């Protein structure tokens, strides 16, 4: 080894540090300047028109604690790579598009009985 290393130096003496640094592209600077609103919208749980109608028809009301639990369940499903997930709560079931963070449909306990859930790749059970 002919390269000399000195304490506190992480690169060989013959290679200047400017060569080792990554070039920042315009794309990365655009992402760092993303507005707070766009970040908020991306991470916010949404309800489709269909899901909103089903919640209203079935008399299901969601409190802030339940919305937080659903949002955390969507985060867990996303961390595992899920695309469409079934979220089961005490007396309710929700089908969620994980990529869009959108609740697609909702069912109460009586509507869940004798039902088959299709086109899902994961299930999250909230106790």
SEKEMAR-736136 format. One line per 3 residues: number of its first residue (from 1); their letters; for each residue x, y, z of N, C-alpha, C, CB. Coordinates in steps of 0.2 Angstrom, whole numbers. Atoms other than C-alpha are relative to their C-alpha. Glycine has a CB too. Layout:
N
NUM = A = X,Y,Z,X,Y,Z,X,Y,Z,X,Y,Z; ...
% end
This chain:
127
1 = XXX = 4,-6,0,0,0,0,4,6,0,-5,0,6; -4,-6,1,8,16,-6,-4,6,3,2,1,-7; 4,-6,-2,-6,28,0,1,1,7,-8,-1,-2
4 = XXX = -1,-2,-7,-3,37,16,-7,2,3,5,5,1; 6,-2,-3,-18,38,28,2,4,7,-4,-6,2; -1,-4,-6,-18,51,42,-6,0,5,2,7,-1
7 = XXX = 5,0,-5,-28,52,58,-5,5,-2,2,0,7; 5,-5,1,-45,60,55,-1,1,-8,2,7,3; 1,0,7,-44,57,36,-3,-6,-2,7,2,-4
10 = XXX = 3,6,2,-56,45,28,1,-2,-7,-8,1,1; -2,1,7,-49,46,10,7,-1,-1,-3,5,-4; -7,1,1,-32,41,3,2,7,-2,1,-5,-6
13 = XXX = -3,-6,1,-21,56,2,1,2,-7,7,0,3; 0,-2,7,-20,55,-17,-6,2,-3,3,-6,-4; 7,-1,2,-39,57,-19,-3,6,4,-4,-6,0
16 = XXX = 2,-6,-4,-45,75,-15,-8,-2,2,0,6,-4; 7,1,-2,-62,75,-5,-5,2,-5,-1,3,7; 5,-3,5,-71,85,-19,-2,-5,-5,3,6,-3
19 = XXX = 2,5,5,-70,70,-30,-5,-5,3,6,-4,-2; 4,5,-3,-78,59,-17,-7,2,2,3,-3,6; 7,-2,-1,-93,70,-14,-5,-1,-5,0,8,2
22 = XXX = 5,1,4,-109,67,-22,-2,6,-3,-6,-4,3; 2,-6,3,-115,79,-35,-8,1,2,1,0,-8; 7,-1,-1,-132,87,-30,-4,1,-6,-1,5,6
25 = XXX = 4,-1,6,-145,86,-43,-5,5,1,-3,-6,-3; 6,-5,-1,-159,99,-46,-6,-4,3,-1,3,-7; 6,4,-2,-171,85,-42,0,0,8,0,-7,-3
28 = XXX = 0,1,-7,-165,83,-24,-1,7,4,7,-3,2; 1,-7,-3,-165,102,-21,-8,2,0,4,5,-3; 7,-1,0,-183,102,-26,-4,-3,5,-3,-2,-7
31 = XXX = 3,3,-5,-188,89,-14,1,3,7,3,-7,0; -2,-3,-6,-179,98,0,-4,6,1,7,1,1; 4,-6,0,-190,113,-4,-7,-1,0,2,5,-5
34 = XXX = 7,2,0,-206,104,-3,-4,4,5,-1,-8,1; 4,-4,-4,-220,114,5,-2,-4,6,-5,4,-3; 2,4,-6,-226,109,22,-7,-3,-2,-1,5,6
37 = XXX = 7,2,2,-244,108,15,1,-7,-4,-3,5,-4; -1,6,4,-238,95,2,2,-6,4,5,1,-6; -3,5,-4,-229,85,15,-6,-3,5,6,2,5
40 = XXX = 6,1,-4,-245,86,26,-5,-4,-4,-3,6,3; 5,4,4,-256,80,12,2,-7,-1,-2,4,-6; -3,6,2,-245,66,8,-1,-5,6,7,0,-2
43 = XXX = 0,4,-6,-245,59,26,-7,0,3,5,2,5; 7,-1,-3,-264,63,30,-4,-6,-2,-3,6,-2; 5,5,2,-277,49,30,-6,3,-3,-2,-4,7
46 = XXX = 5,-3,3,-290,52,18,-6,-6,-1,2,2,-7; 6,4,1,-308,44,15,-2,1,-7,-5,1,5; 4,0,6,-315,40,-2,-7,2,1,1,-7,-4
49 = XXX = 7,-2,-1,-332,46,-6,-4,-6,2,-3,2,-7; 4,6,-2,-338,28,-5,1,-2,7,3,-6,-5; -1,2,-7,-330,25,12,-4,5,4,7,1,2
52 = XXX = 4,-5,-4,-338,42,18,-7,-2,0,1,7,-3; 7,2,0,-355,36,12,-2,-6,5,-2,-2,-7; 1,6,-4,-353,19,20,0,1,8,5,-6,-1
55 = XXX = 0,-2,-7,-348,27,37,-6,3,2,6,5,1; 6,-4,-1,-363,38,36,-6,-5,1,-1,5,-5; 5,5,0,-375,24,31,0,-5,6,0,-4,-6
58 = XXX = 0,5,-6,-369,12,45,1,4,7,6,-4,-2; 0,-4,-6,-368,26,58,6,-1,4,-6,-3,5; -6,0,-3,-350,24,61,3,6,1,5,-5,-4
61 = XXX = -4,-6,-2,-341,38,70,7,-1,2,-4,5,5; -7,1,-2,-322,39,71,2,6,4,4,-1,-6; -3,-5,-4,-314,49,85,7,1,-2,-1,-2,8
64 = XXX = -7,-1,1,-297,56,85,5,-5,2,2,7,3; -4,5,-3,-290,42,95,0,-6,-6,-2,-3,7; 1,6,5,-297,29,82,4,2,-7,-7,-1,-1
67 = XXX = -4,-2,6,-290,40,67,7,-1,1,-2,7,-1; -7,0,-1,-273,40,75,2,-8,0,2,2,7; -2,7,1,-274,21,77,0,-3,-7,-5,-4,4
70 = XXX = 0,2,7,-279,19,59,6,2,-4,-7,2,-3; -6,-3,4,-265,30,53,6,-4,2,1,7,2; -5,4,-3,-253,20,64,0,-7,-4,0,-1,7
73 = XXX = 0,6,3,-259,4,56,2,0,-7,-8,-3,1; -2,-1,6,-257,11,39,7,1,-1,-4,6,-3; -7,-1,0,-239,16,43,3,-7,1,2,4,6
76 = XXX = -3,7,-1,-236,-2,49,0,-4,-6,-3,-4,6; 1,3,6,-243,-9,33,5,2,-5,-8,0,-2; -4,-3,5,-233,3,22,7,-3,2,0,7,0
79 = XXX = -7,2,-2,-217,-2,32,1,-8,-2,1,0,7; -1,6,2,-220,-20,27,-1,-1,-8,-5,-5,3; 1,0,8,-223,-16,8,-7,-1,-2,5,-5,-2
82 = XXX = 7,1,2,-242,-18,8,-3,5,-5,-5,0,6; 3,-4,5,-252,-11,-6,-8,2,2,0,-2,-7; 7,-1,-2,-270,-14,0,-1,-4,6,-5,-3,-6
85 = XXX = 0,3,-7,-274,-18,18,-7,0,3,5,3,4; 6,0,-4,-288,-24,29,2,2,7,-3,-7,-1; -2,-2,-7,-288,-15,45,-6,-2,4,1,8,1
88 = XXX = 6,3,-5,-299,-24,59,1,4,6,0,-7,1; 0,-3,-7,-304,-14,74,-6,-4,4,-2,8,0; 5,4,-4,-316,-20,88,-6,-2,-4,-2,4,6
91 = XXX = 6,2,4,-332,-19,78,-1,3,-7,-6,2,4; 0,-3,6,-327,-12,62,6,-3,-5,1,8,1; -5,2,5,-317,-16,46,1,5,-5,-1,-7,-3
94 = XXX = -2,-5,5,-308,-4,34,4,-3,-5,3,6,3; -5,2,6,-300,-8,17,3,7,-2,-4,-3,-6; -4,-6,0,-286,5,15,5,-1,-6,4,1,6
97 = XXX = -5,0,5,-276,9,-1,6,3,4,-2,4,-6; -6,-2,-4,-259,10,8,4,5,-3,5,-6,2; -4,-4,4,-250,19,-6,-3,7,0,1,-2,-7
100 = XXX = 4,-6,0,-263,33,-6,-2,2,7,-6,0,-5; 3,-1,-6,-267,32,12,-7,2,0,5,6,4; 7,-2,1,-285,32,8,-4,-6,2,-2,2,-8
103 = XXX = 5,5,-2,-299,22,16,-5,-1,-6,-4,2,7; 4,1,6,-308,14,2,-7,-2,2,3,-6,-4; 7,2,-2,-323,6,11,0,-2,8,-3,-6,-4
106 = XXX = 1,2,-7,-329,3,29,-6,-4,2,0,7,4; 6,5,-2,-340,-10,37,-1,0,8,1,-7,-2; 1,1,-7,-348,-12,54,0,-7,2,-6,4,3
109 = XXX = 0,7,-2,-348,-28,64,-5,-4,-3,-1,-1,7; 5,4,3,-365,-34,57,1,-1,-8,-7,3,1; -2,0,7,-359,-30,39,6,-5,-2,1,7,-3
112 = XXX = -6,4,1,-343,-40,41,-2,-7,0,5,1,6; 2,8,0,-352,-57,45,-1,-3,-7,-6,-1,5; 0,3,6,-351,-69,31,2,3,-6,-8,-2,-1
115 = XXX = -3,-4,5,-341,-58,21,7,-2,-2,1,8,1; -6,2,2,-326,-62,10,4,6,-2,0,-5,-6; -4,-6,2,-312,-49,8,5,-2,-5,3,3,7
118 = XXX = -5,1,5,-303,-49,-8,4,6,-2,-4,-2,-7; -5,-5,3,-289,-40,-17,3,4,6,-4,5,-4; -4,-2,-5,-280,-37,-1,7,-4,1,-4,1,7
121 = XXX = -6,3,-1,-262,-41,3,3,0,7,6,3,-5; -2,0,-7,-261,-38,22,-6,1,4,5,5,1; 5,-1,-5,-272,-37,37,4,3,7,-4,-6,2
124 = XXX = -3,-3,-7,-268,-26,53,-6,0,5,2,7,-1; 5,1,-6,-278,-30,69,2,5,5,0,-7,2; -1,-5,-5,-280,-16,81,-5,-2,6,-2,8,-3
127 = X = 4,2,-5,-286,-21,98,-2,6,5,4,-5,5
% end
